[in-house]
Amino acid sequence: MFLSVFDMFKIGIGPSSSHTMGPMVAAGRFLDKLRATGFTAHGLRARLHGSLAHTGVGHATDRAVILGLAGFLPESYDAEAAEAALAEITASGHVAPQGLANLAFDPARDLVFDKGAPLPGHPNGLVLMATDAQGDVIVQETYYSIGGGFVVTEAEQAAEPALDRADAKTHPYPFETAAEMLAMARDSGKTIAEMKRENERVHRREAEISDGIEKVWSVMTECIDRGLSHEGVLPGGLGVKRRAAAIHARLKEEAGLNLAQPHIANEWMSVYAMAVNEENAAGGRVVTAPTNGAAGVMPAVIRYWLDHMPGATRARLPEFLLTSAAIGGLIKHNASISGAEAGCQAEVGSAAAMAAAGLAAVMGGSPEQIENAAEIALEHHLGMTCDPVRGLVQVPCIERNGLGAIKAVSAAALAMRGDGSHFVPLDNCIRAMFETGRDMSEKYKETALGGLAVNVPNC
């Protein structure tokens, strides 16, 4: 099993990796498929299923599909060009992707939100179609947006076990479980980050890995800074005000007054996380960590480590991110990072586990202490629902990232006070999380049909 650090930490746009980035990527892949067929298409259609249908408007899924079919992609997204393209498509009823003729696509008619039974492969499903001059479908593909910006077709989903077996032959440390990871660390004498880097070297030169990690952190910390400087009301109609900038200003004012409360560290962690998720809610540039809905936890913990913890050094940033990516890969491979599949325990819970592991690593933790930190953080998110009010990634998502960061730091601190031995192995906790997610009612899994989504005023 191999998931790159750059798979776990993708640079993209808000507000959702599964509902915005994933559908946009799927649309781009469908255009590539259409180009490869050589068929002359005259029109396009899209049908959204499951959570994509229920909360698609709040998550900007409609915009993502429209722009994706026009040729936009998350990593190269230009907000100004996107707005101009949306206006043109709405007015003309056509998209003009590169390398293809103008294709009829009227979003009001050709983009369908199917709120019936979800598709069998995943709660986030979409079907994309190309039609001929008579309106008959000539090319069709089903995609699943499985969380964190990952997208698979039905065929790719079925082929995953074979790909995992191939990975075991091509990577030096092909751990698929935390138990295997710890055994390989003991046998090799390497840290988790060192093993992860060796696996990355199969695909990239050392300079590419280092430069890529620096770019990931650059986008993360720039996102924090933007969130700490922007004020106003977030889009979407809930009237949620940005709070990070005002809180940050007060924290800075109090810093030299000897008036700080003992819990001030929690406020710093929270404000960093909230800054990121306010930017995400506004459709800004973020890094999936492992998802957009949980994008604030990792950068908040890293920023807290660098700016507030004695002995922190940027030189160990790759160790933090590589360790975190290893833990995130285990969770995604053996369970889920999708709120639509397993609730917010799979998003903020996974992010907290990843951040706790990374922090324990740069605090000098052993592989066993790192695994313990991840387990503590994930265990204490078990059962967390995904119930966004009006389907927007705002309430409770923004504050939830702050609390996730606090839990991550607490989990790392607890693990570092022990020797790595503990009662519940990380593998068992991951399994419990996935089983809990499977048993959880659909109305608590990103459909906005239960929980806070229906128990607070949303207009």
Secondary structure, DSSP 8 states (H G I E B T S, - for coil): ----HHHHS-EEESS-IIIIIHHHHHHHHHHHHHHHH-----EEEEEEEEHHHHSTTTTTHHHHHHHHHTT--GGG--HHHHHHHHHHHHHHSEE--TTS--EE--HHHHEEEE-SS--TT-SEEEEEEEE-TTS-EEEEEEEEEEETTEEEEHHHHHHHHHHHHHHHHH-SS---SHHHHHHHHHHH---HHHHHHHHHTTTS-HHHHHHHHHHHHHHHHHHHHHHHH--SB-SSSS--B--HHHHHHHHHHHTTTT---TTHHHHHHHHHHHHHHHHHHTT-EEE-SS-STTTTHHHHHHHHHHHHSTT--GGGHHHHHHHHHHHHHHHHHHS---HHHH-GGGTHHHHHHHHHHHHHHHTT--HHHHHHHHHHHHHTTTT--B--GGG-S-TTHHHHHHHHHHHHHHHHHHHHTS-S--SS-HHHHHHHHHHHHHHS-GGGBSSSSSTHHHHS---
